[in-house]
Amino acid sequence: MTPYYERDGIVLFNADCREVLPTLAAGVAAYQLGRKAILVELAERWCEVAAKRLEAQTPPMPLEFAPAPEQAAML
């Protein structure tokens, strides 16, 4: 199955989740492939909206968050 959108470990499928999820074998396999997120949307219109929003993210969304300045002072 070909992803509708793919960038920086985020994959978006335009399909029924009952079709996509069994082909992924499990979340563990997705993690081993370096996937940060797997998104499934049935309506192509919303896939387009999601893809545009993901593309607008520059740089890619970080997985680790820096502590707030007041918390950093406590470290």
DOMISE-283556 format. One record per atom (N, C-alpha, C, O): x, y, z. Coordinates in steps of 0.001 Angstrom, whole numbers, plus 500000, padded with zeros to 6 digits. Layout:
XYZ...
//
This chain:
500844498828500000500000500000500000500894501242500000501821501340500805500629502156499131501428503366498977500903504473499898499706504760499892501778505092500682501346506190501549500875507395500729501393507653499642499906508118501249499441509363500637500498510437500846500714511287499982501160510391502010502172511379502380503187510701503292502826509867504122504455511060503133505491510506504005506633511504504131507154511997503130507016511797505368508125512727505619508621512555507050507823512491507985509913512483507214510549512450508531509937511417509476509743511692510660509639510248508960509107509184509804507620509257510067507090508429510808506930510227509481505479510338509627504857509851508327505202510327507246503942508902508441503322508308507263501810508485507348501205508216508386501205508937506257499761509153506173499200508300505056499644508386503911498216507473505394497558506619504412496139507108504166495437507474505108495716507119502920494335507412502550493662506064502321493654505534501210493097505521503405492515504182503322491668503908504552491624504708505487491012502790504536490264502294505687491284501670506643492116500869506216491232502023507913492227501508508859492187499984508945493190499361509297491037499371508627490960497906508645491796497290507535492150496113507599492112498083506516492972497604505434494442497877505729495305497067505391494731499017506360496120499441506574496765498730507749497868498199507616496107498708508889496740498206510102497227496760510003498322496477510488496486495839509411497030494480509294498297494418508436499129493535508644498457495317507493499653495293506648500874495838507378502006495616506947500653496544508473501777497093509236502378496060510187503461496280510728501710494967510392502149493852511220502095494148512712501805493244513495502359495360513127502226495775514532502928497098514719503734497518513888502607497754515829503277499005516141504768498806516350505560499707516072505155497641516835506573497354517057507323497388515728508419497942515644506737496800514702507377496813513388507503498245512882508524498610512300506481499049513101506535500446512680507650501179513419508367501985512826507794500900514700508860501523515477510228501091514946511142501909514835510361499836514627511626499327514108511960499942512746513131500045512380510953500342512011511159501002510724511460502487510887511689503189509902511460502961512121511773504361512374510585505294512212510763506501512048509389504756512255508197505599512114507933506352513408507999505770514491507639507626513304507270508439514461505759508440514642505254508516515762505043508353513520503585508356513561503048507693512315503609507830511227501959506975512484501255506374511351499823506887511427499108506617512392499420507615510422498100508229510378497278507579509283497784507301508195496005507337509575495111506728508594493847507570508523493210507829509544493486507992507330492279508800507116491558508272505896492166508076504843490271508043506031489466507486504953489157508523503873489177508202502685488872509766504278488500510807503315489744511472502731490571512003503472489878511446501422491048512029500765491165513524501052492274514049501158490036514208501178490062515645501461490827515924502746491624516861502800490593515112503794491270515336505073492721514881505019493555515400505761493035513931504164494436513562503937495191514752503373496315515044503783494565515430502435495189516603501820495423517696502856496490518310502884494425517942503711494555518950504764495690518566505715496520519408506056495731517316506141496772516856507064498150516953506421499103517392507065498264516552505165499547516600504468500047518040504358501238518294504540499159518977504066499553520385503974500028520912505319501007521656505394499329520522506384499734520977507712501070520366508120501912521041508714501260519098507802502531518449508123503678519068507331504776519253507856503423519382506088504453519974505229504840521371505720505983521799505556503881522075506323504134523426506813505008523426508071505556524465508439505140522298508717505978522190509912507443522230509503507942521286508890508145523328509842509564523430509535510278524040510720509914525147511118511219523430511283511690522070511042510672521049511536509684521424512167510897519761511259509961518729511700509723518800513205510583519240513968508546518362513607508177518408515014509162517590515853509457516445515510509675518163516946510624517425517782509909516368518622508755516546519012510600515282518890510052514241519747510390514505521208509685514033522100511448515245521460511838515581522820511569517053523057511800517893522187511082517347524238510745518720524558511755519270525557512135518581526504512181520479525352513094521137526289512309521571527511511145521953527387512915521522528690512197521977529888511960523477529827512717524218529200510911523904530478510620525332530586511768525992531347512417525335532161512036527290531096513163527963531767513162527789533288514217527574533885511992527879533918511933527731535380512276526308535804512822526104536888511963525316534961512318523929535280513790523682535011514422522906535728514352524324533991515763524150533658516639524646534811517694524072535080516206525707535489516976526246536610517044525248537760517993525269538543516048524380537867516008523380538942516905522184538644517261521435539555517274521997537376518082520826537002519516520926537421520299520010537168
//
